[in-house]
């Protein structure tokens, strides 16, 4: 199949919904039950429970290396059961979940691992230089046993997770949604949520979820762009080996004999969520054509190439055949110029300033009402709740209603306009609602607002963020499409 994408590999084998459900449950729950049955006699013999012994006391008496071995046994069983299920239940070959090619690209896997090791190593070096107390030396001879064990276990574990989430699950959801962005987001969220329990408390758990969401998104984008899992598998293996053998945290797997351990103070260097984005830039440097294929399936490409539809001239709004080069009414060239990221960013900032002024006016009005009521009818907590609800409603109503007609005030000032992707006509209310509700995702991470949306826009040939891709909309330069 010419132009086949990674998502299109899902067409190999059988894809009934119950097959995915049965395989997923069997793969993750089956090994857990089997391992518990196997380990009960082991713990009875080697770790007898004394009267009054607390469960945490029992767990603390077990060596971290034993825990790591049990962890590896679970994933080895999971991988084996998953392989059997995909062959027997789905009739799929493992290679189809890894690559669109007929073989595994081992060089790409080594490249992914090598790049990620360098990136993490540099980040660690920066942390140590800024705050030496963030790490402490913890090497002992048991390190070599840990290194060998980690290389074996994490090669299995990381490969399995990438094949399951970025291969099996992303292909399956992509077959259902016909849009690669949706399975990319869903699998990244599921992958991230599963890491919540790696944190020592709720706060660190949520931080882990956030970091793993960015990591999962990056691995998914690389997989779709390269049409294979090899780079993602290599990076994932090295990531887990690095945080176990080079530097480890006692909160994660106990006091492992790694080279370094987290120190008495928190690292203040490069945040982890920045590192996957650095890898993304390196992988697709001077390869924008590959990054652009991330957001299209073969079905969509065939539709664009073969389907007859009309294109609206942005200058005079006359409908023209899709093959037209010049407008049959005004004679201007039908050529789209996508809005630059800078113009879109400035337009959004202008809109935010206008909305901010509106929110302040509303707050002052509500405060005046509270003063006049002397707090008897409306208290401060109620005022705050009303203000937040009004802000939320006004924010989304402003963008949804204005963009239905093509332009917000900010976009008018910047000379850009939103149109339907297929025919350049005004978008529907449904499209406007979708693209604006998905701002919640495009603005991630909120500490650096819009970084996810910026990355997707930068990689998309049509400068589309996630909301545009799913809503099938474009942001174009209105004033420069047909120069006079």
DAMO-V570932 format. One record per pair of residues at least 6 apart in sequence whose ideal C-beta (glycine too) atoms are under 6 Angstrom apart, sorted by the first residue. I is the first residue (numbers start at 1). J is the second residue. D is the distance in Angstrom with one decimal. If there is no record, write none. Layout:
# DAMO-V570932
I | J | D
I | J | D
This chain:
# DAMO-V570932
3 | 298 | 5.6
3 | 301 | 5.8
4 | 100 | 5.5
4 | 298 | 5.6
5 | 297 | 5.6
5 | 298 | 5.5
6 | 100 | 5.9
6 | 224 | 5.4
6 | 227 | 4.7
7 | 171 | 5.8
7 | 174 | 3.8
7 | 180 | 5.2
7 | 297 | 5.3
8 | 298 | 4.8
9 | 96 | 4.8
9 | 100 | 5.9
9 | 171 | 5.7
10 | 171 | 3.7
10 | 172 | 5.9
10 | 175 | 4.0
12 | 92 | 5.8
12 | 96 | 4.7
13 | 90 | 4.4
13 | 91 | 4.6
13 | 92 | 3.5
14 | 90 | 5.4
14 | 91 | 5.4
15 | 175 | 5.8
19 | 89 | 5.0
19 | 90 | 5.5
20 | 172 | 5.2
23 | 85 | 4.2
23 | 89 | 5.5
26 | 81 | 6.0
26 | 85 | 5.7
27 | 78 | 5.6
27 | 81 | 5.4
27 | 82 | 4.4
30 | 81 | 5.4
31 | 74 | 5.4
31 | 77 | 3.6
31 | 78 | 4.7
35 | 74 | 5.5
64 | 253 | 5.4
64 | 254 | 3.5
64 | 256 | 5.0
68 | 149 | 5.9
72 | 153 | 3.3
75 | 156 | 5.4
75 | 157 | 4.1
75 | 160 | 5.7
76 | 156 | 5.3
79 | 156 | 5.8
79 | 160 | 4.2
86 | 92 | 4.7
97 | 163 | 5.3
97 | 167 | 3.6
97 | 168 | 5.3
98 | 229 | 4.9
99 | 228 | 3.7
100 | 227 | 4.4
105 | 230 | 4.7
108 | 230 | 4.0
108 | 231 | 5.3
109 | 230 | 4.2
109 | 233 | 5.6
109 | 234 | 4.0
112 | 231 | 3.5
112 | 234 | 3.2
112 | 235 | 4.4
113 | 234 | 3.5
113 | 237 | 5.9
113 | 238 | 4.2
115 | 279 | 6.0
115 | 282 | 6.0
116 | 235 | 3.9
116 | 238 | 4.7
116 | 239 | 6.0
117 | 238 | 4.9
119 | 275 | 5.2
119 | 278 | 5.6
119 | 279 | 5.9
120 | 242 | 5.1
123 | 270 | 4.3
123 | 275 | 5.8
126 | 269 | 4.2
126 | 270 | 5.5
127 | 134 | 5.3
127 | 267 | 4.2
127 | 269 | 3.6
128 | 135 | 5.8
130 | 268 | 5.7
130 | 269 | 5.1
131 | 265 | 5.9
131 | 268 | 5.4
133 | 263 | 5.0
133 | 264 | 5.6
133 | 265 | 4.2
134 | 263 | 4.9
134 | 265 | 5.4
134 | 267 | 4.1
135 | 260 | 4.7
135 | 263 | 4.8
136 | 261 | 5.5
136 | 263 | 4.6
138 | 261 | 4.2
139 | 259 | 5.1
140 | 257 | 5.0
142 | 257 | 3.8
143 | 257 | 4.9
146 | 245 | 5.7
146 | 256 | 5.9
146 | 257 | 5.3
147 | 245 | 5.1
150 | 241 | 4.9
150 | 244 | 4.9
150 | 245 | 5.2
154 | 237 | 5.4
154 | 240 | 4.1
154 | 241 | 5.1
155 | 237 | 5.5
158 | 236 | 3.8
158 | 237 | 4.3
158 | 240 | 5.5
159 | 233 | 5.2
162 | 229 | 5.2
162 | 232 | 5.1
162 | 233 | 4.8
162 | 236 | 5.5
165 | 187 | 4.8
165 | 191 | 4.8
166 | 219 | 5.8
166 | 220 | 5.4
166 | 223 | 4.8
166 | 229 | 5.8
166 | 232 | 5.8
167 | 229 | 5.7
169 | 187 | 5.1
170 | 183 | 4.5
170 | 187 | 4.8
173 | 183 | 3.6
173 | 186 | 5.6
174 | 180 | 5.6
174 | 183 | 4.3
180 | 224 | 5.8
180 | 295 | 5.9
181 | 295 | 6.0
181 | 466 | 5.8
181 | 469 | 4.9
181 | 470 | 5.7
184 | 220 | 4.5
188 | 213 | 5.5
188 | 216 | 3.7
188 | 217 | 4.6
188 | 220 | 5.9
191 | 216 | 4.2
192 | 209 | 4.7
192 | 212 | 4.1
192 | 213 | 3.8
192 | 216 | 5.7
195 | 208 | 4.8
195 | 212 | 4.4
196 | 205 | 4.4
196 | 209 | 5.2
198 | 208 | 4.9
199 | 205 | 3.2
199 | 208 | 4.7
200 | 251 | 4.0
211 | 272 | 4.8
211 | 273 | 5.2
214 | 273 | 4.3
214 | 276 | 5.3
215 | 276 | 4.9
218 | 276 | 3.6
218 | 280 | 5.2
219 | 232 | 3.9
221 | 294 | 5.6
222 | 231 | 5.2
222 | 232 | 5.5
222 | 283 | 5.5
223 | 229 | 5.3
223 | 232 | 5.2
224 | 294 | 4.2
225 | 290 | 4.5
225 | 291 | 5.1
225 | 294 | 4.9
245 | 258 | 5.3
246 | 259 | 5.4
247 | 260 | 4.2
248 | 256 | 4.6
248 | 258 | 4.1
248 | 261 | 5.8
249 | 262 | 4.7
284 | 291 | 4.6
291 | 459 | 3.9
292 | 461 | 4.1
295 | 460 | 6.0
295 | 469 | 5.2
309 | 322 | 5.1
309 | 422 | 5.9
309 | 423 | 6.0
310 | 319 | 4.5
310 | 423 | 5.5
311 | 320 | 5.4
311 | 322 | 5.5
311 | 423 | 5.4
311 | 424 | 5.6
312 | 319 | 5.4
312 | 423 | 5.6
312 | 424 | 4.6
312 | 425 | 4.7
313 | 327 | 4.0
313 | 334 | 5.7
314 | 424 | 5.9
314 | 481 | 5.0
315 | 330 | 5.5
315 | 332 | 4.8
315 | 482 | 4.1
316 | 329 | 5.3
316 | 330 | 4.3
318 | 327 | 5.7
318 | 329 | 3.8
320 | 327 | 5.8
320 | 328 | 5.8
324 | 334 | 5.8
326 | 333 | 5.5
327 | 334 | 5.7
332 | 482 | 3.8
336 | 476 | 5.3
337 | 477 | 4.5
337 | 480 | 5.6
337 | 481 | 5.6
338 | 462 | 5.7
338 | 463 | 4.2
338 | 476 | 5.8
339 | 416 | 4.0
339 | 475 | 4.3
339 | 476 | 5.8
339 | 477 | 5.4
341 | 457 | 5.5
343 | 414 | 4.7
343 | 416 | 5.4
344 | 475 | 5.8
346 | 414 | 5.6
347 | 410 | 3.6
347 | 411 | 4.7
347 | 414 | 4.2
350 | 410 | 3.5
350 | 413 | 5.8
351 | 408 | 5.1
351 | 410 | 3.9
354 | 409 | 6.0
359 | 391 | 5.1
362 | 390 | 5.8
363 | 387 | 5.5
366 | 383 | 4.9
366 | 387 | 5.7
370 | 378 | 5.5
370 | 383 | 5.3
396 | 436 | 5.9
399 | 436 | 4.5
400 | 432 | 4.7
400 | 433 | 5.5
400 | 436 | 5.3
402 | 408 | 4.2
403 | 418 | 5.1
403 | 432 | 4.8
404 | 429 | 5.5
404 | 432 | 4.6
406 | 417 | 4.6
406 | 418 | 5.5
406 | 426 | 5.8
407 | 417 | 5.4
415 | 478 | 5.4
415 | 479 | 4.0
416 | 475 | 5.6
416 | 477 | 5.7
416 | 478 | 6.0
417 | 476 | 5.8
417 | 478 | 4.1
418 | 427 | 5.9
418 | 473 | 5.6
418 | 475 | 5.5
419 | 474 | 5.5
420 | 427 | 5.3
421 | 472 | 4.5
421 | 473 | 5.9
421 | 474 | 5.1
427 | 473 | 5.3
431 | 471 | 4.4
431 | 473 | 5.6
434 | 470 | 5.9
434 | 471 | 4.0
435 | 467 | 3.7
435 | 468 | 5.9
435 | 471 | 4.0
435 | 473 | 5.5
438 | 466 | 5.5
438 | 467 | 3.6
441 | 466 | 5.6
442 | 452 | 5.7
442 | 453 | 3.2
442 | 465 | 4.8
442 | 466 | 5.3
442 | 467 | 5.6
443 | 449 | 5.2
443 | 450 | 5.3
444 | 452 | 4.5
445 | 451 | 5.8
453 | 465 | 3.9
456 | 465 | 5.1
456 | 466 | 5.4
457 | 463 | 5.1
457 | 465 | 5.0
462 | 474 | 5.8
